[in-house]
């Protein structure tokens, strides 16, 4: 029978899952990420997993991949040398931005540095009006000079962004074709290909970001596909996109910007699936890995989706401090709080944890790979939360003495005992995540009490209990093999394509027949890309949305537009009613007016893969026990170390209720349950923890 292979590259570990849809058999492997050459860790880990599982590579019929490679390239400014060709007079849009400071009173503020330096930004004569009319024809001689100069400067990728291309893309398409023919060795991105919507700064930022990572993506994906074939895996390679769907390799190469948040998106899908299995449709998906922690909201079994976000923020929690990217993405918050996050004192002598991370190279001090700074993983080891003899299923050796030695300098500076310092590090990370979650939920008008916490990633089950307590949540769900849940989530993702077009019309000025025709055009475009994945269109589902606002407002809400809207006799009333209800849900009150407008329309096309059902998943690691039965574990509510029972996940009979404190171990992750918790394994394999107030 065919197998499916999921590969998720994180900052510290690369998680790999091999799944047999026929039997539910699941094989897992965690491989240290190789940041200098990420495909090396992927191939090494895949080869190891194939050998350990005994599965023939030819029996793998689908490979799904998620990676943080392109996000990291933007953060670290390690993308390709990129140039920009834009409309005459608009060379500095990337630096002018919205003319808004994200910290109003900071006189030393550092705005995000554009990905393209000013000397590599060129203007050409051309002009399109906001209505799409050609005012000034494109100057091909000027375009030739600009592109020739950029290539002479060593530019490998060029972004083309012309004013009002969302209304009429003819000049951008002509320019892109011209440059591709004149310089076939250079990668070209036109803004109409990645973000064909209103707002010049955001559209330019997105196009430039795509151009910046495009050569890197092309080389990496091609190299990975070749190396997988060399392993004997001839299956097609699919890529997870940030919105929680799959695309094929050619589309990923064309628009790699779609992949920026692919790993966290897979984690959210997995959390939604496992939460629903435990009858928790409203969940907070808490995914904590070695470098970062992510939290997303799942309502009614579906993760919330946003249609823009900021990459490479100079200040992680400050909106406006990053590069705006106009793509569809599962809505999440991310903080620098992973197992490798480094603890330190700031200039005021306050303890901070992260965002700097030891990542996989050199890694936390306890790994013995050269790291010597105190990290969250070192603190967890000293608190008894981790078992040095069973870390990563016993495939990695970690040393308690190395972790303790890494703490010595901070112990001296803070005058704290080692255990108090370790708990402080653990607790700061928990509070950072809880604080971010409170804000994230409040901004969306949600009630925390309706949610269960679903923990995934290597660190999610370790920290989830205390995060849940800080948030006042009474229920936590930990799926089997939580440490590789993101890689598993890749295997249930549908093919997904998003398309957008700018309309910019008041409701009373909309030509509803023309709008319906435009929706159908976008649906046809999206369906064509889905068909190219080879998954098939039998289960294709098309959804329509509109970005709407009251006249005079500066920002929009994305509103679900029912397909029957255009078959009835009053589309205006139906659209306004949908907008009014969505507005009221967020802001509680509606302005006393019915003057609203549609700014953009959107289409989402989804097609299920159909051949993967995780409800029968049986991780190979679920059987077998951890090598110890008790150990000393630190719980502040018990005022110190407690002799705590340690269970292998396979040791817990289904339905039997156990009381905390407890440690439940499996190779990919460790679940900590404090004294106020009681837990049981469900028939579906999830462990549900109920936490007393």
C-alpha angles and dihedrals in degrees: 000000000000122000131211121222123206121193124185120180113206132179093263108014135029108218119209128187128185113196133188108207092195098057102016090238110157128192120192137193135178116205125184107252116247101218096186091056111009095186089062092064091044094053094041092050094043092051090049093049093048090051094047094046096044091225117148111238090227089063092064106098101176136031120193120189137191125182143177090207096108095044090051091049089058094044093048094038091236099135128114125293100269135194132197129216113192144159117296109272096022102085094119101048090112092059099036091052111156094331088241129131115219089210107039099196100038106110090185095051117153113212118206112278113242115247089232119057118226094251089061095051115094134182130217129188114259135111137196120185123232087257092056097256119144108242099166122019118235113272103226093183090057090045090053092051093048095048093044091052093049092050090048087054090058098257113163098186133035129199119204116204120169127182115269093000087147088069095044122003097186096110094047092050092048091048094047092051091047094051093044091054094043095045109021092170091064125083113234130200123185116198091229088064096056109022113013095175141103125282115072099214096052092043091050092046091051094047092048092048090051091050091047095059099030098093090045092050094047093051095042097047093045091049092048093049091051094048092049089053089050087058088056096258107134095169121122116267117232126189128215113233125210093255092065101262140100132254134181124258097256092054090047091053091049095049108017089161086082089068099059096107098026098126097051089045090058090050091053091051091051092049091050090051096047093042091054090051087060092046092254106129093166109060142155105228107216111190116176121177136166097287110022143013121224132194127191134175121239117194121184091353094304125103114234113256126213126195099216139023141168125257129200097013115195087213112032099218098034115102109219095031094099142056112280113234121191104210134114111263138165104261112247145144121231130195132183093251112119134130090276096049110129122232118221144149117256125220090278093052094253121142114249131180118204156305084152109076136197086216114179096314112084090349130193116331093250091063090071092222097121103285114134104170123097113257138178090260091054090051092049091051092052090049091056094247092120128053111222090204094052105036110140087359092305093300092114127049117220125186125219092200092056090051091050092048090052089057095052098091092049090045088056094046096046098035088225128138114256093248092049090050091049091050090047091055092048092046095048090055090050092049092047090054094044092049092050090048093052092053093043092052095043093051089058096048093244130148112234092206091071094062138087121205115239111196123207137158127056092289102035097084090042093057103022098091094057093040089053091051092051090051093047093241117153100197134056128179124203115188123210114274089014091169092069098033093119091057089048091049089059089067095059097044115117124225104267135186126180124200129183137186132182117241104164098189134139111239092246090055099047120119096217095195090053090047091052089050090051091051089052091050091054091046091053091050092049094046090052092056091047089052090054090063089068092230093117134239100248092104097035114148120192122199129187129211138173131206103226140176141166112268109272096028120118102214136048142225120221107235128194110239115204115226092231089063091090097044094060129074100251112047093156093057093045094049093047091048090053091048093046092052093048091048092050092050090058103034102024093225136059125216114250094256141085094206103121136149141205113232102175136004123214138196127198120195118193131180122182119234086224099196102078122077113172093189088091095045113142111182112213087223093059091079119068128044139255113262097247135057102198138015140164111270127180119238117169092204087061090046097241145345117352128197096245130190115241119208133188109227089243090057094067114092113222113264098007111129119227128187128224151283094073144135119217113194135194128158096263100044147356124231117212119201117187129214093273094058135090121189145183138183113245124217088254091061098253119128110221118201121199113202123204115229 
